Amino acid sequence: MASKATVINVDNYQELIGNGTPAILDFWATWCPHCKRIAPSYDKVAAEYEGKLIVGKVDTDEDPAIAQKYDIEYLPTFVQCPRQGRGPRQQGCHRRIHPQPSGHLT
């Protein structure tokens, strides 16, 4: 099954994220085993929330400038981007990822 998550890079960041569109971003790298472990769950979230918010993936090796913008230090890191500003973040590999109405990730 192909991923429903949107690849976010320096070419499309401003259009997709920089304009205030609600989003959740997965900061990952190809060499990260925890990133690979969580990928199937993240793909399910992307399918579930398709059309409701942007569910994006940022390869930190390919686009380090975006990772720096969000002060990413650990992989994987999930950042929720509300309409304005930055939202909460979740670092590490957890069994479930679900955007919550309160703005927190579980």
Rosetta silent file (secondary structure, phi, psi, omega in degrees, C-alpha in Angstrom):
SEQUENCE: MASKATVINVDNYQELIGNGTPAILDFWATWCPHCKRIAPSYDKVAAEYEGKLIVGKVDTDEDPAIAQKYDIEYLPTFVQCPRQGRGPRQQGCHRRIHPQPSGHLT
SCORE:     score description
SCORE:     0.000 S_00000001
   1 L     0.000  129.624  178.883    0.000    0.000    0.000 S_00000001
   2 L   -74.119  146.748  179.890    1.403    3.392   -0.971 S_00000001
   3 L   -68.694  139.317  175.081    1.716    5.992    1.750 S_00000001
   4 L   -90.802   -5.766  179.145   -0.984    8.670    1.900 S_00000001
   5 L   -69.684  143.613 -179.451    1.423   10.970    3.763 S_00000001
   6 E   -89.065  129.109  175.661    2.553   14.026    1.811 S_00000001
   7 E   -72.793  122.513  178.849    6.281   14.454    1.259 S_00000001
   8 L  -105.926  128.140  178.893    7.208   17.897    2.572 S_00000001
   9 L  -141.733 -179.513 -176.986   10.396   19.474    1.237 S_00000001
  10 L   -63.618  -24.365 -179.080   11.890   22.924    0.700 S_00000001
  11 L   -74.781  -32.637 -176.496   10.105   23.184   -2.651 S_00000001
  12 L  -116.322   -0.309 -176.609    6.570   22.733   -1.295 S_00000001
  13 H   -55.886  -53.435 -175.516    6.894   23.687    2.407 S_00000001
  14 H   -60.529  -41.533 -179.978    5.700   27.280    2.065 S_00000001
  15 H   -65.657  -43.312 -173.817    2.737   26.306   -0.095 S_00000001
  16 H   -89.422  -39.867 -173.076    1.599   23.417    2.112 S_00000001
  17 L  -111.934  -39.984 -173.589    2.666   24.344    5.646 S_00000001
  18 L   -66.810  -10.934 -177.998    3.869   27.931    5.670 S_00000001
  19 L   -95.084    6.619  177.122    0.434   29.332    4.860 S_00000001
  20 L    93.217    7.087  177.045   -1.172   28.209    8.131 S_00000001
  21 L   -66.681  129.935  178.002   -2.838   25.008    6.936 S_00000001
  22 L   -58.304  138.135 -176.625   -3.265   22.617    9.902 S_00000001
  23 E  -155.234  160.775  167.104   -0.790   19.751    9.664 S_00000001
  24 E  -125.807  131.351 -176.203    1.048   17.031   11.506 S_00000001
  25 E  -116.109  135.575  174.436    4.644   16.449   10.432 S_00000001
  26 E  -104.877  112.922  174.886    6.762   13.332   10.839 S_00000001
  27 E   -91.898  121.481 -170.605   10.473   14.189   10.896 S_00000001
  28 E  -145.263  175.541  174.022   12.321   11.010    9.906 S_00000001
  29 L  -148.784  152.663 -176.772   15.391    9.607    8.124 S_00000001
  30 L   -65.078  -27.790 -177.458   15.963    6.507    6.014 S_00000001
  31 L   -85.418   -4.824 -173.172   18.627    5.186    8.429 S_00000001
  32 L   -86.564  111.649 -178.644   16.345    5.493   11.510 S_00000001
  33 H   -66.232  -33.280  179.113   14.988    2.082   12.646 S_00000001
  34 H   -69.421  -33.181  176.450   12.343    3.677   14.902 S_00000001
  35 H   -63.533  -42.081  178.617   11.127    5.754   11.952 S_00000001
  36 H   -65.594  -36.379 -178.378   10.667    2.580    9.929 S_00000001
  37 H   -66.521  -39.237 -175.837    8.846    0.950   12.823 S_00000001
  38 H   -85.433  -15.037 -174.264    6.291    3.742   13.180 S_00000001
  39 H   -53.380  -45.156 -179.907    5.763    4.302    9.429 S_00000001
  40 H   -61.616  -38.052  177.925    2.812    1.865    8.999 S_00000001
  41 H   -67.686  -39.603  179.364    0.902    3.513   11.856 S_00000001
  42 H   -65.826  -37.395  177.288    1.627    6.969   10.475 S_00000001
  43 H   -63.174  -35.556  176.769    0.373    5.870    7.060 S_00000001
  44 H   -65.858  -40.243  176.747   -2.914    4.794    8.709 S_00000001
  45 H   -62.212  -43.533  179.464   -3.227    8.247   10.280 S_00000001
  46 H   -59.251  -41.997  179.504   -2.571    9.826    6.868 S_00000001
  47 H   -68.127  -41.195 -177.985   -5.349    7.745    5.304 S_00000001
  48 H   -66.412  -37.062 -175.497   -7.781    8.472    8.146 S_00000001
  49 L  -102.353   12.362  179.412   -7.242   12.246    8.075 S_00000001
  50 L   -57.000  129.165 -179.824   -6.908   12.651    4.299 S_00000001
  51 L    86.111  -11.864 -179.695   -8.639   15.855    3.242 S_00000001
  52 L   -99.692  -35.250  176.773   -8.985   17.069    6.851 S_00000001
  53 L  -158.453  163.646  178.722   -5.401   18.123    7.496 S_00000001
  54 E   -82.261  125.538  174.702   -2.002   17.700    5.936 S_00000001
  55 E  -110.213  102.897 -171.367   -0.216   14.603    7.193 S_00000001
  56 E  -115.308  159.845  176.993    3.341   15.160    6.052 S_00000001
  57 E  -124.444  131.568  178.100    6.747   13.512    6.179 S_00000001
  58 E  -118.465  114.833  175.714   10.010   15.478    6.254 S_00000001
  59 E   -77.951  110.542 -173.939   13.220   13.573    5.479 S_00000001
  60 L   -68.373  -22.420  175.983   15.702   15.366    7.745 S_00000001
  61 L   -76.865  -36.772 -179.341   18.684   14.287    5.644 S_00000001
  62 L   -78.831  -33.049 -175.676   17.131   15.625    2.440 S_00000001
  63 L  -133.790   67.547 -177.905   15.723   18.817    3.990 S_00000001
  64 H   -63.855  -25.578 -178.955   17.750   19.791    7.071 S_00000001
  65 H   -63.978  -37.093  178.654   16.569   23.421    6.890 S_00000001
  66 H   -69.624  -41.778  177.464   13.003   22.393    7.740 S_00000001
  67 H   -60.778  -40.485  178.304   14.238   20.238   10.628 S_00000001
  68 H   -65.018  -38.878  179.009   16.275   23.186   11.921 S_00000001
  69 H   -56.751  -35.927 -178.496   13.230   25.470   11.714 S_00000001
  70 L   -99.376    8.331  178.634   11.447   23.148   14.153 S_00000001
  71 L    55.316   45.076 -178.945   14.540   22.471   16.336 S_00000001
  72 L   -75.132  125.820  179.551   14.388   18.729   15.666 S_00000001
  73 L  -117.800  -23.949 -176.354   16.951   16.851   17.762 S_00000001
  74 L  -130.026  151.935  177.914   15.604   13.290   17.851 S_00000001
  75 L  -123.638  143.038   -9.711   14.026   10.972   15.308 S_00000001
  76 L   -75.325  154.779  171.604   11.293   10.314   14.807 S_00000001
  77 E  -129.969  135.510  179.038    9.661   13.542   16.004 S_00000001
  78 E  -113.469  128.859 -178.565    6.052   14.431   15.286 S_00000001
  79 E  -123.106  128.506  176.259    5.010   18.067   15.294 S_00000001
  80 E   -94.917  126.313 -178.270    1.442   19.264   15.138 S_00000001
  81 E  -109.582  103.163  176.070    1.101   22.574   13.273 S_00000001
  82 L   -72.803 -175.763 -178.585   -2.121   24.397   14.101 S_00000001
  83 L   -57.661  -35.512  179.854   -3.384   27.259   11.950 S_00000001
  84 L  -130.928  133.204  175.206   -1.018   29.698   13.656 S_00000001
  85 L    76.911 -162.879  179.951    2.340   28.974   15.304 S_00000001
  86 L  -104.940  150.197  177.864    3.676   25.657   16.504 S_00000001
  87 L  -106.823 -167.446  179.256    1.798   22.944   18.262 S_00000001
  88 L   -69.198  162.959  178.452    2.856   20.160   20.613 S_00000001
  89 E  -131.010  157.778  177.362    5.436   17.590   19.631 S_00000001
  90 E  -132.716  125.637 -179.923    6.015   13.917   20.339 S_00000001
  91 E  -109.452  148.356  176.482    9.478   12.416   20.124 S_00000001
  92 L    92.147 -177.440 -174.939   10.382    8.778   19.769 S_00000001
  93 L  -102.378  118.370  179.190    8.496    5.710   18.687 S_00000001
  94 L  -122.331  159.599 -175.756    5.076    5.165   20.244 S_00000001
  95 L   -67.635  -36.836 -176.295    2.441    2.606   19.422 S_00000001
  96 L  -128.401  147.580  173.143   -0.264    5.067   18.372 S_00000001
  97 L  -131.507  117.655  177.051   -0.310    8.504   16.815 S_00000001
  98 L  -142.080  122.727  171.124   -3.601   10.353   16.773 S_00000001
  99 E   -62.270  135.370 -179.602   -4.204   14.087   16.507 S_00000001
 100 L  -110.540  151.928  179.024   -6.530   15.016   19.328 S_00000001
 101 L   -57.173  -29.489 -178.598   -9.093   17.841   19.433 S_00000001
 102 L   -73.240   -9.623 -179.086   -7.179   19.323   22.358 S_00000001
 103 L    94.757    3.446 -179.572   -4.143   19.729   20.082 S_00000001
 104 L  -104.428  155.405  178.011   -2.111   16.994   21.744 S_00000001
 105 E   -99.787  142.580  175.353   -0.776   13.798   20.255 S_00000001
 106 L  -125.447    0.000    0.000   -1.338   10.427   21.885 S_00000001
